[in-house]
Amino acid sequence: MTKQKTFMHNTQQHYAQLAETFDQLWQFSPDYEPWMVEQIQTHLALQPHEHWVDFGAGTGRFSQAIHRYAQPASTLCVEPDAAMCAIAQQKTELMSLQACDQTFVEQPLRYDALLVKEVIHHLSDRLSFWRGVKPQLNPNGRILLITRPQETTLALFEQAKARFAQHQPSIDLLCRELQTAGFDTQVSIIDFPLRQTKSHWYTMLRAKFMSDLVGFSEDEIEAGIIEVDKHYPGEWITHADRLLFVVATNKKQL
Ligand SMILES: C[S@@+](CC[C@H](N)C(=O)[O-])C[C@H]1O[C@@H](n2cnc3c(N)ncnc32)[C@H](O)[C@@H]1O
């Protein structure tokens, strides 16, 4: 297997294994989810008559929260992992579709907005994906891509930061690809400040909550925790989740 294929295989296994506990593991702080939902609605501006898609929706946790907050006409969760998708299907106010990027763009769908949150680094051919999305999106449609910069502000150990950067496309490249596929882009960089107890953050690291941590052994994670610990005297880890919000809309005809 090539390095890229091995990474993708490990990623799929990671999500299948974590499905049941995924929402508990990804808990930065109690105010993170409502903040994120508000940010998404600010950028996506979903209207009551609109139909939208949460692509790579995982368990549908954010899809449901946004559906309740913005009250659009419909919400479709798209997720390739069967176990994750089964959890999304239990949220009966949402629709769901088990599909990956390649099978999603083959669907005869029309929608007004597309959310691609913390997924883009998993796609092997992003340009084909955006080109496939283009005819599905209504003329006034919007895409909201949420991702992180290559240099993460999360309190990871050096090797984990390096692996994160290696798997994360640069923001310039992401915007160029969207533009090549026929979209205008606008980028906002927004920090969510985090203050977590060490025991909370280390539990997340030990559970390998991020797919980039999957390749590390238990011993490497423990060594990484010792490394992180040296940077934070006392009981707290004070860091930030720096996020990139990219809004893409159909290119204006001049
Ligand atoms: C970090 S999780 C994000 C889940 C959700 N968007 C959220 O923000 O809570 C990444 C998700 O992308 C999905 N995924 C991985 N590869 C994918 C692909 N090729 N097409 C669509 N989704 C994919 C995973 O199964 C997982 O549910």
PDBQT file of the ligand as one rigid body, heavy atoms in Angstrom, charges set to zero:
ROOT
HETATM    1  C1  LIG A 301     -13.266  14.828  11.954  1.00  0.00    +0.000 C 
HETATM    2  S1  LIG A 301     -14.713  14.004  11.417  1.00  0.00    +0.000 S 
HETATM    3  C2  LIG A 301     -15.809  15.410  11.221  1.00  0.00    +0.000 C 
HETATM    4  C3  LIG A 301     -17.259  15.036  11.399  1.00  0.00    +0.000 C 
HETATM    5  C4  LIG A 301     -18.218  16.229  11.357  1.00  0.00    +0.000 C 
HETATM    6  N1  LIG A 301     -18.125  16.957  10.114  1.00  0.00    +0.000 N 
HETATM    7  C5  LIG A 301     -17.952  17.148  12.527  1.00  0.00    +0.000 C 
HETATM    8  O1  LIG A 301     -17.450  18.234  12.327  1.00  0.00    +0.000 OA
HETATM    9  O2  LIG A 301     -18.253  16.737  13.668  1.00  0.00    +0.000 OA
HETATM   10  C6  LIG A 301     -14.378  13.575   9.724  1.00  0.00    +0.000 C 
HETATM   11  C7  LIG A 301     -15.523  12.831   9.035  1.00  0.00    +0.000 C 
HETATM   12  O3  LIG A 301     -15.221  12.746   7.636  1.00  0.00    +0.000 OA
HETATM   13  C8  LIG A 301     -15.631  11.467   7.180  1.00  0.00    +0.000 C 
HETATM   14  N2  LIG A 301     -14.896  11.132   5.955  1.00  0.00    +0.000 N 
HETATM   15  C9  LIG A 301     -13.663  10.567   5.842  1.00  0.00    +0.000 A 
HETATM   16  N3  LIG A 301     -13.361  10.393   4.540  1.00  0.00    +0.000 NA
HETATM   17  C10 LIG A 301     -14.401  10.861   3.812  1.00  0.00    +0.000 A 
HETATM   18  C11 LIG A 301     -14.701  10.931   2.410  1.00  0.00    +0.000 A 
HETATM   19  N4  LIG A 301     -13.836  10.487   1.491  1.00  0.00    +0.000 N 
HETATM   20  N5  LIG A 301     -15.899  11.457   2.031  1.00  0.00    +0.000 NA
HETATM   21  C12 LIG A 301     -16.764  11.916   2.970  1.00  0.00    +0.000 A 
HETATM   22  N6  LIG A 301     -16.540  11.870   4.302  1.00  0.00    +0.000 NA
HETATM   23  C13 LIG A 301     -15.373  11.355   4.724  1.00  0.00    +0.000 A 
HETATM   24  C14 LIG A 301     -15.296  10.545   8.350  1.00  0.00    +0.000 C 
HETATM   25  O4  LIG A 301     -15.972   9.304   8.263  1.00  0.00    +0.000 OA
HETATM   26  C15 LIG A 301     -15.732  11.411   9.537  1.00  0.00    +0.000 C 
HETATM   27  O5  LIG A 301     -17.081  11.225   9.865  1.00  0.00    +0.000 OA
ENDROOT
TORSDOF 0
